[in-house]
Amino acid sequence: MTSAAHSGRGDISRSLDLMWRGREPSSRGPKPGLTLERIVEAAVELADRDGIAALSMRNVATALGVGTMSLYRYVPGKSELLDLMLDHVEAPGPGPAETTGKDWRTALQTVGEGSYRLFLRHPWLLQVNQARPLLGPNALLNFEFTLAALDGLGLTSREKIGLITTLDAYVSGLARQHVLAAQANEEAELSQEQFWATQGPVMTLAYESGAYPHVFALDPETFSVESPEYTVRFGLARLLDGFEAFIATRNGDAG
């Protein structure tokens, strides 16, 4: 899922200005009803449907039924549009807002599950290099909610960021695995059942060799998971167990 898409690749100042202040169109007769918000929403819908590679000013304009040049009255170009899209999809839903006043484990569980669902709704996010993110209002608000969940635990600022980074790495990695699996199933010539059935003869040889006793001791239903949510919740619970142990040690409560 490699991509040349990067956040912050365009005119950073213009992107931030549009995120935080918005911009009125020029006086050169903008199409009635066309707004910066509509343009960003159309771009997100395009990427959701066709992937980030399909993102272009022309394709977004076509989706809106306007001329390509009309978009440039609102946003400088594709790079800045991508920055706006990234902050747009970060708009906090009910989940993050509900973390206020909750215990830290419940809050981080909510944050983690919300992030996972966000990646599944917008798989193209996993194709964008956000190593240099722009801090738009929505992204910053989500960051605020997560930091608030860790308030009062006796953690340093660096430790808080360490926990948040670990949580994000787990969730994004699991989401990437799910999205890639779905993509492989969609593009493959063989069905899931045919794919594994083809490996049956080799697995028989592996079993008879006796070299993989732990592999073949697994229950046959081991990989029959009811839903992706089960996996993410199981992992998040174990991750938060580790966080809890660290916090206890940090505050001298271990043992």
KOLFI-664648 format. One record per residue: residue number from 1; residue in three letters; x, y negated, z of N, C-alpha, C, O in turn. Coordinates in steps of 0.2 Angstrom, whole numbers, plus 2048, in hexadecimal, padded with zeros to 3 digits. Layout:
<vokes>
num/residuo/n_east/n_north/n_up/ca_east/ca_north/ca_up/c_east/c_north/c_up/o_east/o_north/o_up
NUM/ALA/X/Y/Z/X/Y/Z/X/Y/Z/X/Y/Z
...
</vokes>
This chain:
<vokes>
num/residuo/n_east/n_north/n_up/ca_east/ca_north/ca_up/c_east/c_north/c_up/o_east/o_north/o_up
1/MET/804/806/800/800/800/800/804/7FA/800/803/7F5/803
2/THR/80A/7FA/7FC/80E/7F4/7FC/80B/7EF/7F8/807/7F0/7F3
3/SER/80D/7E9/7F9/80A/7E3/7F6/80E/7DD/7F6/812/7DC/7FB
4/ALA/80E/7D9/7F1/812/7D3/7F1/80E/7CD/7F5/811/7C7/7F5
5/ALA/808/7CE/7F8/805/7C9/7FB/808/7C8/802/809/7CC/806
6/HIS/809/7C1/803/80C/7BF/80A/808/7B9/80C/805/7B5/808
7/SER/807/7B9/813/804/7B3/816/809/7AD/816/80F/7AF/816
8/GLY/807/7A7/816/80C/7A2/816/811/7A1/811/816/79E/811
9/ARG/80F/7A3/80B/813/7A3/805/812/79D/801/817/79A/7FD
10/GLY/80D/79A/802/80B/793/7FE/80D/78D/802/812/78D/805
11/ASP/809/788/801/80A/782/804/807/782/80B/801/781/80C
12/ILE/80C/783/810/80A/785/817/806/77F/81A/801/780/81D
13/SER/808/779/819/805/773/81B/7FE/772/819/7F9/771/81C
14/ARG/7FD/774/812/7F6/773/80F/7F2/779/812/7EC/778/813
15/SER/7F4/77F/812/7F0/784/815/7EE/783/81C/7E8/784/81E
16/LEU/7F2/780/820/7F1/77F/827/7EC/779/828/7E7/779/82C
17/ASP/7EC/774/823/7E8/76F/823/7E1/771/821/7DC/76F/824
18/LEU/7E0/775/81C/7DA/778/81A/7D7/77C/820/7D1/77C/821
19/MET/7DB/780/823/7D8/784/829/7D5/780/82E/7D0/782/831
20/TRP/7D9/77B/830/7D7/777/836/7D3/771/835/7CF/76F/839
21/ARG/7D3/76E/82F/7CF/768/82E/7CA/769/828/7C6/765/828
22/GLY/7CC/76E/824/7C7/76E/81E/7C9/769/819/7CE/765/81B
23/ARG/7C6/769/813/7C8/763/80F/7C2/762/80A/7BF/767/808
24/GLU/7C0/75C/809/7BB/75A/805/7BD/75B/7FE/7C3/759/7FC
25/PRO/7B9/75D/7F9/7BB/75D/7F2/7BD/756/7EF/7BB/751/7F2
26/SER/7C0/756/7EA/7C2/750/7E7/7BB/74D/7E4/7B6/751/7E3
27/SER/7BC/747/7E1/7B6/744/7DF/7B4/745/7D7/7B0/742/7D4
28/ARG/7B8/74A/7D5/7B7/74C/7CE/7B1/751/7CC/7B2/756/7C8
29/GLY/7AC/74F/7CF/7A6/753/7CE/7A6/75B/7CF/7A5/75F/7CB
30/PRO/7A7/75D/7D6/7A7/764/7D8/7A0/767/7D6/79B/764/7D7
31/LYS/7A0/76D/7D5/79A/771/7D4/796/771/7DA/798/773/7DF
32/PRO/790/76F/7D9/78B/76F/7DF/78B/775/7E2/78A/77B/7DF
33/GLY/78B/775/7E9/78B/77C/7ED/791/77F/7EE/792/784/7F2
34/LEU/797/77D/7EA/79D/780/7EB/7A1/77D/7F1/7A1/777/7F1
35/THR/7A3/781/7F6/7A6/77F/7FB/7AD/783/7FD/7AD/789/7FA
36/LEU/7B1/781/801/7B7/784/802/7B5/78B/806/7B8/790/804
37/GLU/7B0/78B/80A/7AE/791/80D/7AB/796/809/7AD/79C/809
38/ARG/7A8/794/804/7A5/799/7FF/7AB/79C/7FB/7AB/7A2/7F9
39/ILE/7B0/798/7F9/7B5/79A/7F5/7B9/7A0/7F9/7BB/7A5/7F6
40/VAL/7BA/79E/800/7BE/7A3/804/7BA/7A9/805/7BD/7AF/804
41/GLU/7B3/7A9/806/7AF/7AF/806/7AF/7B3/800/7AF/7B9/800
42/ALA/7AF/7B0/7FA/7AF/7B3/7F4/7B6/7B7/7F3/7B6/7BC/7F0
43/ALA/7BB/7B4/7F5/7C2/7B7/7F5/7C2/7BD/7F9/7C5/7C2/7F7
44/VAL/7BF/7BC/7FF/7BF/7C2/804/7BB/7C8/801/7BD/7CE/801
45/GLU/7B6/7C6/7FE/7B1/7CC/7FB/7B5/7CF/7F5/7B4/7D5/7F4
46/LEU/7B8/7CB/7F1/7BC/7CE/7EC/7C1/7D2/7EE/7C2/7D8/7EB
47/ALA/7C5/7D0/7F3/7CB/7D5/7F6/7C8/7DB/7F9/7CB/7E0/7F9
48/ASP/7C2/7DA/7FD/7BF/7E0/800/7BD/7E5/7FA/7BE/7EB/7FB
49/ARG/7BB/7E3/7F5/7B8/7E7/7F0/7BE/7EA/7EB/7BE/7F0/7EA
50/ASP/7C2/7E6/7E9/7C7/7E8/7E4/7CE/7E8/7E6/7D3/7EA/7E3
51/GLY/7D0/7E6/7ED/7D7/7E6/7EF/7DA/7DF/7EE/7D8/7DB/7EA
52/ILE/7DF/7DE/7F2/7E3/7D8/7F2/7E6/7D6/7EB/7E7/7D1/7E9
53/ALA/7E7/7DC/7E7/7EB/7DB/7E0/7E6/7D7/7DC/7E8/7D4/7D7
54/ALA/7DF/7D8/7DD/7DA/7D4/7D9/7D9/7CD/7DA/7D6/7C9/7D6
55/LEU/7DD/7CB/7E0/7DC/7C4/7E2/7DF/7BF/7DD/7E5/7BF/7DC
56/SER/7DB/7BB/7DA/7DE/7B5/7D5/7D9/7B0/7D5/7D3/7B1/7D7
57/MET/7DB/7AA/7D4/7D6/7A4/7D4/7D1/7A5/7CE/7CB/7A4/7CF
58/ARG/7D3/7A8/7C9/7CE/7AA/7C3/7C9/7AF/7C5/7C3/7AE/7C4
59/ASN/7CB/7B4/7C9/7C6/7B9/7CB/7C1/7B6/7D0/7BB/7B8/7D0
60/VAL/7C4/7B2/7D4/7BF/7AF/7D9/7BA/7AB/7D6/7B5/7AA/7D8
61/ALA/7BD/7A7/7D1/7B9/7A2/7CE/7B3/7A6/7CA/7AD/7A4/7CA
62/THR/7B5/7AB/7C7/7B0/7AF/7C3/7AB/7B2/7C8/7A5/7B2/7C6
63/ALA/7AD/7B4/7CE/7A8/7B7/7D3/7A3/7B1/7D5/79D/7B3/7D7
64/LEU/7A5/7AB/7D5/7A1/7A5/7D7/79D/7A2/7D1/799/79E/7D2
65/GLY/79F/7A5/7CB/79C/7A2/7C5/79E/79B/7C4/79A/797/7C1
66/VAL/7A4/799/7C5/7A6/792/7C4/7AD/793/7C0/7B0/798/7BF
67/GLY/7AF/78D/7BD/7B5/78D/7B9/7BB/78D/7BE/7BB/78B/7C4
68/THR/7C1/790/7BC/7C6/791/7C1/7C9/78A/7C3/7CB/78A/7C9
69/MET/7C9/785/7BF/7CC/77F/7C1/7C7/77C/7C7/7CA/778/7CB
70/SER/7C1/77E/7C8/7BD/77B/7CD/7C0/77D/7D4/7BF/779/7D9
71/LEU/7C3/783/7D4/7C5/785/7DB/7CB/781/7DD/7CC/780/7E3
72/TYR/7CF/77E/7D9/7D5/77A/7DB/7D3/773/7DE/7D7/770/7E0
73/ARG/7CD/771/7DD/7CA/76B/7E1/7CA/76D/7E8/7C9/768/7EC
74/TYR/7CA/773/7EA/7C9/775/7F1/7CF/778/7F4/7D0/777/7FA
75/VAL/7D3/77C/7F0/7D8/780/7F3/7DE/77F/7EE/7DD/780/7E8
76/PRO/7E4/77E/7F0/7EA/77D/7EB/7EB/783/7E7/7ED/782/7E1
77/GLY/7EB/789/7E9/7EC/78F/7E5/7EB/796/7E9/7E8/796/7EF
78/LYS/7ED/79B/7E6/7EC/7A2/7E9/7EF/7A3/7F0/7EC/7A6/7F4
79/SER/7F5/7A1/7F0/7F9/7A2/7F7/7F5/79E/7FC/7F4/7A1/802
80/GLU/7F3/798/7FB/7EF/795/801/7E9/798/802/7E6/798/808
81/LEU/7E6/79A/7FD/7DF/79E/7FD/7E0/7A4/802/7DC/7A5/806
82/LEU/7E5/7A8/800/7E6/7AE/805/7E7/7AC/80C/7E5/7AF/810
83/ASP/7EB/7A6/80D/7EB/7A4/814/7E5/7A3/817/7E3/7A5/81D
84/LEU/7E0/7A0/814/7D9/79E/816/7D5/7A5/817/7D2/7A5/81C
85/MET/7D6/7A9/813/7D3/7B0/813/7D5/7B3/81A/7D1/7B6/81D
86/LEU/7DB/7B3/81B/7DE/7B7/821/7DB/7B4/827/7D9/7B8/82C
87/ASP/7DA/7AD/828/7D8/7AA/82E/7D0/7AB/82E/7CD/7AC/833
88/HIS/7CD/7AB/828/7C6/7AC/828/7C3/7B3/82B/7BF/7B3/82F
89/VAL/7C7/7B8/829/7C5/7BF/82B/7C6/7C0/833/7C4/7C4/836
90/GLU/7CA/7BB/835/7CC/7BC/83C/7C7/7B9/841/7C8/7B9/847
91/ALA/7C2/7B6/83E/7BD/7B2/842/7BA/7B7/847/7B7/7BC/846
92/PRO/7BB/7B5/84E/7B9/7BA/853/7B1/7BB/853/7AD/7B7/852
93/GLY/7B0/7C2/853/7A9/7C4/854/7A7/7C5/85B/7AA/7C2/85F
94/PRO/7A1/7C8/85C/79F/7C9/863/7A4/7CC/867/7A5/7CB/86D
95/GLY/7A8/7D1/865/7AC/7D5/868/7B2/7D1/86C/7B2/7D1/872
96/PRO/7B6/7CD/869/7BB/7C9/86C/7B8/7C4/871/7BB/7C4/877
97/ALA/7B2/7C1/86F/7AF/7BC/874/7AD/7C0/87B/7AD/7BD/880
98/GLU/7AB/7C6/87A/7A9/7CA/880/7AE/7CC/884/7AD/7CF/88A
99/THR/7B5/7CB/882/7BA/7CD/887/7BB/7C8/88D/7BE/7CA/892
100/THR/7B8/7C2/88C/7B8/7BD/892/7B5/7C0/898/7AF/7C2/898
101/GLY/7B9/7C0/89D/7B7/7C2/8A4/7B7/7CA/8A5/7B5/7CC/8AA
102/LYS/7B9/7CE/8A0/7B9/7D5/8A0/7C0/7D7/8A3/7C5/7D3/8A3
103/ASP/7C1/7DD/8A6/7C7/7DF/8A8/7CC/7E0/8A2/7C9/7E1/89D
104/TRP/7D2/7E0/8A3/7D7/7DF/89E/7D7/7E6/899/7D7/7E5/893
105/ARG/7D5/7EC/89C/7D5/7F2/898/7CF/7F1/894/7D0/7F3/88E
106/THR/7C9/7EF/896/7C3/7EF/892/7C4/7EA/88C/7C2/7EB/887
107/ALA/7C7/7E4/88E/7C9/7DF/889/7CD/7E1/884/7CC/7E0/87E
108/LEU/7D3/7E4/886/7D7/7E7/880/7D5/7EC/87C/7D6/7ED/876
109/GLN/7D0/7F1/87F/7CD/7F6/87C/7C8/7F3/876/7C8/7F5/871
110/THR/7C5/7ED/878/7C1/7EA/874/7C5/7E7/86E/7C3/7E7/868
111/VAL/7CA/7E3/870/7CE/7E0/86B/7D1/7E6/866/7D1/7E4/860
112/GLY/7D3/7EB/869/7D6/7F0/864/7D1/7F3/85F/7D2/7F4/85A
113/GLU/7CB/7F5/862/7C6/7F8/85E/7C4/7F3/859/7C2/7F4/853
114/GLY/7C3/7EC/85B/7C1/7E7/856/7C6/7E6/850/7C4/7E5/84B
115/SER/7CD/7E7/852/7D2/7E6/84D/7D2/7EC/848/7D2/7EB/842
116/TYR/7D0/7F2/84B/7D0/7F8/846/7CA/7F7/842/7CB/7F9/83C
117/ARG/7C4/7F5/844/7BF/7F4/840/7C0/7EF/83A/7BE/7EF/835
118/LEU/7C4/7E9/83C/7C5/7E4/838/7CA/7E7/832/7C8/7E5/82C
119/PHE/7CE/7EB/833/7D2/7EE/82E/7CE/7F3/829/7CF/7F3/823
120/LEU/7CA/7F6/82C/7C5/7FA/828/7C1/7F6/824/7BF/7F8/81E
121/ARG/7BE/7F1/826/7BA/7EC/822/7BE/7E9/81D/7BB/7E8/817
122/HIS/7C4/7E7/81E/7C8/7E4/819/7CF/7E7/818/7D4/7E5/81B
123/PRO/7CF/7ED/815/7D5/7F1/814/7DB/7ED/811/7E1/7EF/812
124/TRP/7D9/7E8/80D/7DF/7E4/80A/7E3/7E0/80F/7E9/7DF/80D
125/LEU/7E1/7E0/815/7E5/7DD/81A/7EB/7E0/81B/7F0/7DE/81D
126/LEU/7EB/7E7/81B/7F1/7EB/81C/7F6/7EB/816/7FB/7ED/816
127/GLN/7F4/7E7/811/7F8/7E6/80B/7FC/7DF/80B/800/7DE/807
128/VAL/7FA/7DB/810/7FD/7D4/810/802/7D4/816/801/7D6/81B
129/ASN/808/7D2/814/80D/7D1/818/80C/7CB/81C/80C/7C5/81A
130/GLN/80B/7CC/823/809/7C6/827/80F/7C5/82D/80D/7C3/832
131/ALA/815/7C7/82B/81A/7C6/82F/81B/7BF/831/81E/7BD/836
132/ARG/819/7BA/82D/819/7B3/82E/812/7B0/82E/810/7AD/829
133/PRO/80E/7B1/833/807/7AF/833/806/7A8/834/80A/7A5/837
134/LEU/801/7A5/831/7FF/79F/832/7FA/79F/838/7F5/7A3/838
135/LEU/7FA/79A/83C/7F6/79A/842/7F0/796/841/7F0/790/843
136/GLY/7EB/799/83E/7E5/795/83D/7E0/796/843/7E2/799/848
137/PRO/7DB/792/843/7D6/792/849/7D4/799/84B/7D3/79A/851
138/ASN/7D2/79D/846/7CF/7A3/848/7D4/7A8/84B/7D3/7AB/850
139/ALA/7DA/7A8/847/7DF/7AD/84A/7E2/7AB/850/7E3/7AF/855
140/LEU/7E2/7A4/852/7E4/7A1/858/7DF/7A3/85D/7E1/7A4/863
141/LEU/7D9/7A3/85C/7D4/7A4/861/7D4/7AB/863/7D3/7AD/869
142/ASN/7D5/7B0/85E/7D6/7B7/860/7DC/7B8/864/7DB/7BC/869
143/PHE/7E1/7B5/863/7E7/7B5/867/7E6/7B3/86E/7E8/7B6/873
144/GLU/7E2/7AD/86E/7E0/7AB/875/7DC/7B0/879/7DD/7B1/87F
145/PHE/7D7/7B3/876/7D3/7B8/879/7D7/7BE/87C/7D6/7C0/882
146/THR/7DC/7C0/878/7E0/7C5/87A/7E5/7C3/880/7E6/7C7/884
147/LEU/7E8/7BD/87F/7EC/7BB/885/7E8/7BA/88B/7EA/7BC/890
148/ALA/7E2/7B8/88A/7DE/7B7/890/7DC/7BD/894/7DC/7BE/89A
149/ALA/7DC/7C3/890/7DB/7C9/893/7E1/7CC/897/7E0/7D0/89C
150/LEU/7E6/7C9/896/7EC/7CB/89A/7EE/7C6/89F/7F3/7C7/8A3
151/ASP/7EA/7C1/8A0/7EB/7BC/8A5/7EB/7BF/8AC/7E6/7C3/8AD
152/GLY/7EF/7BC/8B1/7EE/7BF/8B8/7F1/7C5/8B9/7F0/7C8/8BF
153/LEU/7F5/7C8/8B5/7F8/7CF/8B6/7FF/7CF/8B8/802/7D4/8B9
154/GLY/802/7C9/8B9/809/7C8/8BB/80E/7C9/8B5/814/7CB/8B7
155/LEU/80B/7C9/8AF/810/7CA/8A9/813/7C4/8A7/810/7BE/8A7
156/THR/819/7C4/8A4/81C/7BF/8A1/819/7BE/89A/816/7C2/898
157/SER/81B/7B8/897/818/7B7/891/81B/7BC/88C/817/7BE/887
158/ARG/821/7BD/88C/824/7C2/888/821/7C9/888/820/7CD/884
159/GLU/820/7CB/88F/81C/7D2/890/815/7D2/88D/813/7D7/88A
160/LYS/812/7CC/88E/80B/7CC/88B/80B/7CD/883/807/7D1/880
161/ILE/810/7CA/880/811/7CA/879/813/7D1/877/811/7D4/872
162/GLY/817/7D4/87B/819/7DB/87A/813/7E0/87A/813/7E5/876
163/LEU/80F/7DF/87F/809/7E4/87F/804/7E2/879/802/7E7/876
164/ILE/803/7DC/877/7FF/7DA/871/802/7DD/86B/7FE/7E0/867
165/THR/808/7DD/86A/80C/7DF/864/80B/7E7/864/80A/7E9/85E
166/THR/80C/7EA/869/80B/7F1/869/804/7F3/868/803/7F8/864
167/LEU/7FF/7F0/86A/7F8/7F2/869/7F7/7F1/861/7F3/7F5/85E
168/ASP/7F9/7EB/85F/7F8/7EA/858/7FB/7EF/853/7F9/7F1/84E
169/ALA/801/7F1/855/805/7F6/851/801/7FC/851/801/800/84C
170/TYR/7FF/7FF/856/7FB/805/857/7F5/804/852/7F3/809/84E
171/VAL/7F1/7FF/853/7EB/7FE/850/7EC/7FE/848/7E8/801/844
172/SER/7F0/7FA/846/7F1/7F9/83F/7F4/7FF/83C/7F3/801/836
173/GLY/7F9/803/83F/7FB/809/83D/7F6/80E/83C/7F6/812/837
174/LEU/7F1/80F/841/7EC/814/840/7E7/812/83B/7E5/816/837
175/ALA/7E6/80B/83A/7E1/809/835/7E4/80A/82E/7E1/80C/829
176/ARG/7EB/809/82D/7EE/80A/827/7EE/812/825/7ED/813/81F
177/GLN/7EF/816/82A/7EE/81D/829/7E7/81F/826/7E6/823/821
178/HIS/7E2/81C/829/7DB/81E/827/7DA/81B/820/7D7/81E/81C
179/VAL/7DC/815/81F/7DB/812/818/7DE/816/813/7DC/817/80D
180/LEU/7E5/818/814/7E8/81C/80F/7E5/822/80E/7E5/825/808
181/ALA/7E3/825/813/7DF/82C/812/7D9/82B/80E/7D8/82F/809
182/ALA/7D5/826/80F/7CF/825/80B/7D1/823/804/7CD/825/800
183/GLN/7D6/81F/803/7D8/81E/7FC/7DB/824/7F9/7D9/825/7F3
184/ALA/7DE/828/7FC/7E1/82F/7F9/7DB/833/7F7/7DB/836/7F2
185/ASN/7D6/833/7FB/7D0/838/7FA/7CC/835/7F4/7C9/839/7F0
186/GLU/7CC/82E/7F3/7C8/82B/7EE/7CB/82C/7E7/7C8/82D/7E2
187/GLU/7D2/82C/7E7/7D6/82C/7E1/7D8/833/7DF/7DA/834/7D9
188/ALA/7D8/838/7E4/7DA/83E/7E2/7D6/842/7DD/7D0/841/7DD
189/GLU/7D9/847/7D9/7D5/84B/7D5/7D2/851/7D9/7CD/853/7D7
190/LEU/7D5/853/7DE/7D3/858/7E2/7CF/856/7E8/7D1/850/7EB
191/SER/7CA/859/7EA/7C6/858/7F0/7CB/859/7F6/7D0/85D/7F6
192/GLN/7C9/857/7FC/7CC/858/802/7CD/860/804/7D2/862/805
193/GLU/7C7/863/802/7C7/86A/804/7CC/86E/7FF/7CF/873/800
194/GLN/7CC/86C/7F8/7D0/86F/7F3/7D7/86E/7F5/7DC/872/7F4
195/PHE/7D9/868/7F7/7E0/866/7F9/7E3/86A/7FE/7E8/86D/7FD
196/TRP/7DF/86C/803/7E2/870/809/7E1/877/807/7E6/87B/809
197/ALA/7DC/879/803/7DC/880/801/7E2/882/7FC/7E4/888/7FC
198/THR/7E4/87D/7F8/7EA/87E/7F4/7F0/880/7F8/7F5/884/7F6
199/GLN/7F1/87E/7FE/7F6/87F/802/7F6/885/806/7FA/887/80A
200/GLY/7F0/889/806/7EF/88F/80A/7F4/894/809/7F7/896/80E
201/PRO/7F6/896/803/7FB/89B/802/802/899/805/805/89E/808
202/VAL/804/893/805/80A/891/808/80A/891/810/80E/893/813
203/MET/804/88F/812/803/890/819/803/897/81C/805/898/822
204/THR/801/89B/818/801/8A3/81A/808/8A5/81A/80A/8A8/81F
205/LEU/80C/8A3/816/813/8A4/816/817/8A1/81C/81B/8A4/820
206/ALA/815/89B/81E/817/897/824/815/89B/82A/819/89C/82F
207/TYR/80F/89D/82A/80D/8A1/830/810/8A7/831/813/8A9/837
208/GLU/811/8AB/82C/814/8B2/82C/81C/8B1/82E/81F/8B6/830
209/SER/81F/8AB/82D/826/8AA/82E/827/8AA/836/82D/8AC/838
210/GLY/822/8A8/839/823/8A7/841/827/8A1/843/828/8A0/849
211/ALA/829/89D/83E/82D/897/840/829/891/843/82C/88C/845
212/TYR/822/891/842/81E/88C/844/819/88E/849/813/88D/848
213/PRO/81B/891/84F/816/893/854/811/88E/857/80B/88F/858
214/HIS/814/888/858/810/883/85B/80B/880/856/805/87E/858
215/VAL/80D/880/850/808/87D/84A/802/882/84A/7FC/87F/84A
216/PHE/803/888/849/7FE/88D/848/7FA/88F/84F/7F5/893/84E
217/ALA/7FC/88C/854/7F9/88D/85A/7F3/888/85B/7EF/888/860
218/LEU/7F3/883/857/7EE/87E/857/7E7/880/856/7E6/885/852
219/ASP/7E2/87E/85A/7DB/880/858/7D9/87E/851/7DB/879/84F
220/PRO/7D6/882/84E/7D3/881/847/7D0/87A/846/7D0/877/841
221/GLU/7CC/878/84C/7C8/872/84B/7CC/86C/84D/7C9/866/84E
222/THR/7D3/86D/84E/7D7/867/851/7D6/861/84C/7D6/85B/84F
223/PHE/7D6/861/846/7D6/85C/841/7CF/85A/83F/7CE/856/83B
224/SER/7CA/85D/842/7C3/85B/840/7C1/856/845/7BD/857/849
225/VAL/7C3/850/844/7C1/84A/848/7BA/847/846/7B9/847/840
226/GLU/7B6/846/84B/7AF/844/849/7AF/83D/845/7AB/83C/841
227/SER/7B4/838/847/7B4/832/844/7BA/82F/845/7BE/830/84A
228/PRO/7BC/82A/841/7C2/826/842/7C2/822/849/7C7/821/84C
229/GLU/7BC/820/84B/7BC/81D/852/7BE/821/857/7C1/81F/85C
230/TYR/7BD/828/857/7BF/82C/85C/7C7/82C/85D/7C9/82B/863
231/THR/7CA/82C/857/7D2/82C/857/7D4/825/85A/7D9/825/85E
232/VAL/7D1/820/858/7D4/819/85A/7D2/818/862/7D6/815/865
233/ARG/7CD/81B/864/7CB/81A/86B/7CF/81E/870/7D1/81C/875
234/PHE/7D1/824/86D/7D5/829/871/7DC/826/872/7DF/825/877
235/GLY/7DF/823/86C/7E5/820/86C/7E6/81A/870/7EA/819/874
236/LEU/7E1/816/870/7E0/810/874/7E0/811/87B/7E4/80E/87F
237/ALA/7DC/816/87D/7DC/818/884/7E3/81A/887/7E5/818/88C
238/ARG/7E6/81E/883/7ED/820/885/7F2/81A/885/7F6/81A/88A
239/LEU/7F1/816/880/7F6/810/880/7F5/80C/886/7F9/809/889
240/LEU/7EE/80B/888/7ED/806/88D/7EF/80A/894/7F0/806/899
241/ASP/7EF/810/894/7F1/814/89A/7F9/812/89B/7FB/811/8A1
242/GLY/7FC/812/896/803/810/896/804/808/898/808/807/89C
243/PHE/800/804/895/800/7FD/898/7FF/7FC/89F/802/7F8/8A3
244/GLU/7FA/800/8A1/7F8/800/8A8/7FE/802/8AD/7FF/7FF/8B2
245/ALA/801/807/8AB/807/80A/8AF/80C/804/8AF/810/803/8B4
246/PHE/80D/801/8A9/812/7FC/8A9/811/7F6/8AD/815/7F3/8B1
247/ILE/80A/7F4/8AD/808/7EE/8B1/809/7F0/8B9/80B/7EC/8BC
248/ALA/807/7F6/8BA/808/7F8/8C1/80F/7F8/8C3/811/7F5/8C9
249/THR/814/7FA/8BF/81B/7FA/8C1/81D/7F3/8C1/821/7F1/8C5
250/ARG/81B/7EF/8BC/81D/7E8/8BC/81B/7E4/8C3/81F/7E0/8C5
251/ASN/816/7E6/8C6/813/7E3/8CC/815/7E7/8D2/813/7E5/8D7
252/GLY/81A/7EC/8D1/81C/7EF/8D7/817/7F4/8DA/817/7F5/8E0
253/ASP/812/7F6/8D6/80D/7FB/8D9/80E/802/8D7/80A/806/8D9
254/ALA/814/804/8D4/815/80B/8D2/816/80F/8D8/819/80D/8DD
255/GLY/815/815/8D7/817/81A/8DC/812/81B/8E1/812/81F/8E6
</vokes>
